[in-house]
Amino acid sequence: MNSNGSIDGRPLAAADPYAIEVPQPPPVYHVWVNLSNLTTQVAQEYPGLVLGWRRTSDGYEAQVVYVVPSRTQRHSDASQIAWLPASKLKPRQ
């Protein structure tokens, strides 16, 4: 294949369809993450983004990236990514 994306050197037309359907990126949802009873963190809500969902035998879980602010140093916040039960999430208003 040539650098322009064609096999025989001719450029591909802009209107040529893709060989497969291009999936749309999943929507990202802003949520509050409640970590009480899951970790030793104080029962507090942290800002997070839902990246994906899955169904388990216990219900739905969301893959979430969230930030836990540092209690001691100003610039040492920690970002985490985890699969959490849907019951631990609340939509951001």
Helices and strands as residue ranges (DSSP letters): E 29-34, E 45-56, E 59-68, E 78-85, G 86-88, E 89-91
